[in-house]
Amino acid sequence: MLALRKSSAECVRSFLAVQNQLGFTYAAAGATAKTPPADHVVDHTRIRLGHGEAVFQAGRAALESWQQFSLGWLEAWPPDTAIRPGEVVAVVARAIGLWWLNACRIVYVVHETDPFRRFGFAYGTLPDHAGSGEERFLIEWDRTDDSVWYDILAFSRPRHLLARLGYPWVRRTQQRFGQESAAAMLRAVGAAGTSAS
């Protein structure tokens, strides 16, 4: 959904209530847990956040409060959306002088303890989204070397007419998101990383 002004909380709630009744816009739901489909563009961002359990817990808390979307030009709403399958969330973005409201649903949650500790989730696009595909956000603690990583894996293709027409710009924006989301997570775990080193 496009608008000249940022949508009110009431408008976004109504938007999500409608989107919650609809299905995914792609066939390969859950494929970020296995192999992304060959007919989509794949993006992968991975960055080390630090070392130790304190960094892992800080990273997990950041994911649970959607801080990877706190980018100024992009946010997840509502920011207290629970991390559980079936929950819907709006990704609100400001670009080219317009506000874009994009709907997603959480597909699955990752909660593993062996051989690595992992926490994360993937969400997939709903009909009122500029693109079509899935994105997974993961915090991973490799206890063999104590390193903690933030990992994003996504597959997508443009869906909205403007996204198709401006696809080179869309690709730059997707790459920008990966870089800035990683930086946001580094900030989020900063205090834990400092105390752990």
WOHUPE-V967140 format. One line per field, one symbol per residue. phi: phi as a letter, one per 40 degrees, with the letter a starting at -180 (. if undefined). A space follows every 10 residues. Layout:
phi->???
//
This chain:
phi->.bacbcccdc ccdcdccccc cbcccaccdg cccbbccccb cbbbbaacci bgcccdcccc ccccbgccbc bgcaabbccb dccadgcbab cbbbafgbbb bbbbbccabb abbbcbcbbi abbbcbdcac bbiabbbabb bcccbgcbbb bbbbbaacbc dccccbddcd ccccccddcc cccccccccd ccccccc
//
